Amino acid sequence: MVPHLVTALTGPINELEQRILDSMPAIERWFRLEWMEHTPPFYCSVDVRNAGFKLAPVDTNLFPVAWQNLTPAMLPLAVQAAMAAIEKICPEARNLLIVPQNHTQNTFYLSNLAQLRRVFHMAGLNVRIGSINPAIKKSTTIELLHGEAITLEPVIRTKGRIGVKDFDPCTILLNNDLSAGVPGILEDLHEQYLLPPLHAGWSTRHNSTHFKCYEEVAKRFGKLIGVDAWLINPLFDRCGSIDFSTDDGMQQLTRGVDVLLAKIKKKYKEYGIKEKPFVVVKADNRSNGMGIMTVRDSKELAVLQKTAPELSGPQDIILQEGVLTHERMHDAVAEPVVYLMDRYVVGGFYRVHAQRNIDENLNAPGARYVPLAFAESTHLPQPGVRPGASAPNRFYMYGVIARLAMLAASYELEATDPEAENYA
Amino acid sequence: MVPHLVTALTGPINELEQRILDSMPAIERWFRLEWMEHTPPFYCSVDVRNAGFKLAPVDTNLFPVAWQNLTPAMLPLAVQAAMAAIEKICPEARNLLIVPQNHTQNTFYLSNLAQLRRVFHMAGLNVRIGSINPAIKKSTTIELLHGEAITLEPVIRTKGRIGVKDFDPCTILLNNDLSAGVPGILEDLHEQYLLPPLHAGWSTRHNSTHFKCYEEVAKRFGKLIGVDAWLINPLFDRCGSIDFSTDDGMQQLTRGVDVLLAKIKKKYKEYGIKEKPFVVVKADNRSNGMGIMTVRDSKELAVLQKTAPELSGPQDIILQEGVLTHERMHDAVAEPVVYLMDRYVVGGFYRVHAQRNIDENLNAPGARYVPLAFAESTHLPQPGVRPGASAPNRFYMYGVIARLAMLAASYELEATDPEAENYA
């Protein structure tokens, strides 16, 4: 079940693993106290990259998909976490409506919906799937593998509520990242619990806000366990608004990349790291459709200018320290993806991409998913085992990093809550 | 992993299974609402017996032992439930002291302690084991299998608190059923959380109080899902104080047994059950050392009179409808034992006894324990599978019955709380 870990078995990452393992009671207590003050996002998946010398979350998804990749052995943890989450939010809940993405043909995505439906049904809710896809005009059933089927029903809007025919939910679970903006049909649902809230959508979120919050979390965590926060925190620069079609814009970008690369080089030198540093250039806000670019030298940026005409006008850009992944499965580059529900790590898998390099984004067409025994592993570290030699200890560490990212998302959602002033 | 279930595959138990499965969302919601009003015992194990036509809890243990029989696959659920429990009771907790039974040689029991220590350590606590055995005068380490060891440390009492050397816990976990009475060293610990409370001990508990509470729970549950509560509730009679050495006492007992047997026969007739009814005679309060006796006819009671001289004076007796177990593993009689922590089913196993009959108590020397895939199973019922044919569905049903017993224990602890008037 456990993949061959080819992560470097010596060096800073193993010290980090040892430190995290030794500090386990303090870490768990710290999380407990944080969750007293901050509400976890309802669910979340975190892409983690392990460079051997550094470990960091690179993407925190508040509308996690691909739940179908969780193995049956992991499901009970998800069900139990779902029970805990529902109990806190709405113990009297009977009916849950899942609002999915608009895919109707993508069977991977539909299997993801079937898995979510299973988890919440097992947790004791009646679950229906309400599509906001205008093409879904009537109840539509799509057959999946293993005799499973998904029925998409058109969402019906009434004042302050949504539902589907003969089904009035008290809670709406969004599995649609709203990157195309918030549709009117989801606005002003004052009579229902909408989870996660609309401002968790990519039309509102900014990478820079998330990573600013993560930086704060990582610093406090570093202090708690006595390690340099850089070991778990990618440096970044909120480059601001850049117009790729202008020389001014490109100069600003080049300067930003050079400054960030210099900072990374300094850190690499401090730790005696021989790898070539790189920077990732991405949109601060995801909804503009701009891709993720890996830059090892600011000279490579010229490529961006060529693609600039596709992007209209100035773009909000974030530059982020790239984190290599040194994990591999059968020669393919791999990165762990950790799944969380409420405050609990409930599972995970490896995203594996045979055609990508260790410094490239793996979340791209061609990726495969390898289920992992995360469920057993993250909760069952083995004290006393040599760092790097124990998969459960490594997965415990991944679970901790993923929870730090989830905590950062919680800070982020508080900071960006449009109704926050109402509570103040 | 799943045992061969030889439970009758037709008849009332399969209808019950179907009804429970169909009502899953309603059942889970009902539990959620109950746990809003009532605090679950911290942890608990429930012996369940399945007669094919009837399913009932026969023992609800508030100081569960034998945790070592839970498989590694079940541990993550226990850890996650322990996290949830601690978070509610004392999120700022750092240190947990386990107060065990006084065994120092029983390696099974010591392995149980090692497992509990593991669960709470993984949940993020520093755990030590503080013995109240007067023979433990200094820190004593006992080696177990697989390189594990248990260190028993003498409990140190200070005003309002207990601890062990250099270790001041905020929470005390009792794993000692206090059947010999509450030792003074555990009284008046007003500055610490004592879990479960002292009145959960067998020196205070009465079987009749528990089963009275269970009867109430079973009736409400029966109404919820539309089944006769008798299908999950053993009839009982709190016989009162009986002096076995007197003819008056024996007459009273005989009358009680006859009346109860007649009631059971009536129910058997109603359901067309051909089995021979029987009654279990046991002490209402466990601490007097009286055994459990199976009585098929009141004439068999004469045996009790012979053993009477061993029991001094009048005894509080409870008569309970015996529940057969029709489950077997490899010809040995078996009964499931379900483990719960906080409000969650976290695992279970089969207790198997090759030398006992289907109407006898299996919790006796010679019993073996067969771990079961309860963890995966109780949370993962399979809707649409024929009743009796799906182990996960059967285990889900067992988990429901065990939770009913736990809920009854919660009612019981409220009713017997010596400090209850302080809150009124």
Interface residues (C-beta under 8 A of the other chain):
Chain A: M24 P25 A26 I27 E28 R29 F31 R32 L33 W35 M36 P72 A73 L75 P76 L77 V79 Q80 A81 M83 A84 I86 E87 P91 E92 A93 R94 H121 M122 A123 G124 L125 N126 R343 Y344 A375 E376 T378 H379 L380 P381 P383
Chain B: M24 P25 I27 E28 R29 F31 R32 L33 W35 M36 P72 A73 L75 P76 L77 V79 Q80 A81 M83 A84 I86 E87 P91 E92 A93 R94 H121 M122 A123 G124 L125 N126 R343 Y344 A375 E376 T378 H379 L380 P381 P383
